[in-house]
Amino acid sequence: MPDATFATRLKEAMGEKGLKQVDLLRYAEDHGQKLGKSQLSQYLSGKTTPRRYMLAFLASALGVTVEWLSGDAEIELAQPATATAQSNEPREVPMALRKFDKSSKLNNVSYDVRGPALDEAMRMEEDGIHILKLNIGNPAPFGFRTPDEVVQDMASQLIDTEGYSDSKGLFSARKAIMQYDQLKGIPNVQMSDIYTGNGVSDLINLVMQAMIETGDEILVPSPDYPLWTACVTLAGGKAVHYLCDEQAEWLPDLDDMRSKITSNTKAIVIINPNNPTGALYPREILEEIVEIARQHQLIILSDEIYDRLVMDDLEHVSIASLAPDLFCITFNGLSKSHMIAGWRIGWISISGNKRLGKGLIEGINMMSNMRLCSNVPAQSIVQTALGGYQSVKTYVVPTGRVCKQRDYVYERLCAMDGVSVVKPKAAFYIFPKLDPKKFNIQDDEQFQLDLLQDKRVLIVPGKGFNWETPGYFRIVYLPRRAVLGEALDQMEEFLEYYRQ
Ligand code: PLP
């Protein structure tokens, strides 16, 4: 007569371990033990009881004794003919069955600039397909090299930069940053107000962790560089997106910004020059943003990583220079303006009325100390990179590579039927729009994937920059003109037939 006690105990032990039938079947397979699905179902329903060797296997898999698992059942004690996998020795508890998920802190965090289409592009490359990549703002692969002097200085200081530095950074680096801030008119920055980091990325995260209480609202532009939204969210805050207006050359819509301020708003983020639009904010707009921050007592966080990549004889104005009475944090680094992205060096400068943020500065100090210091060899070349001859200037004059490539891409896009685009003034990105009537783009990511699969061209859709209206995408115009030409030819052909 089949016994019910064994079935009950089997279910109980499985429940205790949080195991489903499929987990136990997989565990058996991994351990060379034959155990079929229907066999296990029969055990669980009490229709049959296992032989002794199977009982021993299940007991060790579930971390219980044979005696307990068998209950009162009269288990057949005979050993099977093949005794190898059926030994009664204790086995390890099934570690393979424990699942590890990502932290729920990441549930609402997205960073799609390197999303699923990149995986598909990599898969295509593995199949020998050449991809025209217009997706990532990484200067080195496109021939924008670190100046020789900087490389030599790094090499000669390498043996002196083996140890940790002061957590904020080397004296020489911070002195050079302080002087750079002085040139930009950023007021009241002392050596102790400068912190180096492994890129601006590192410092966005560090400052958000130090600053944000759960539920704090931070005004972030839309479109944005998505790390800002991601880090605000990860720190427990709410990124509230203010619109940048395509009709106004992608400048922030100040009415929209004002309308999104609540009693929970703590700071305004601006990205100037802007990724992904290439906009450069004029002084008047910056002054108005400062006024908004003043009225509502907000911190100003300004990401100025592209500040030297400005074209058309325009001048970059640091918003902190207009806000001596407010608490400002300016983010900058060598990745873009100096085309040294891989060595990982960025910094923040705290300026203005620092008394307002005394507590926050304590938090930033704690976070800075906790990570010991940023990459010291990279800090050692900040002085060389920031001072003296600036090779980046040769790129942004009308005959320079960045400027010529911008003009070329802009003109090509303007000539495409159904494409409209604002001419960027800075950085190395352009953010075109596809006419909704003609293309009816509803799903940005599908467009990205279709373009990749049909034409081998990889771009990033607007959604990746927290821009909700479908039909926009970003092109990085760092590749050489020949590559840009080929990619734009492909895109033009694609847009002749593509509709959603
Ligand atoms: N901020 C903006 C606006 C960016 O576009 C990027 C990179 O693309 C970063 C920050 C990150 O820079 P870093 O290399 O210094 O981490």
Boltz pocket constraint, residues with backbone or C-beta under 6 A from the ligand:
constraints:
  - pocket:
      binder: B
      contacts: [[A, 137], [A, 198], [A, 199], [A, 200], [A, 201], [A, 202], [A, 225], [A, 271], [A, 273], [A, 274], [A, 275], [A, 303], [A, 305], [A, 332], [A, 333], [A, 334], [A, 335], [A, 341], [A, 345], [A, 346]]
      max_distance: 6.0
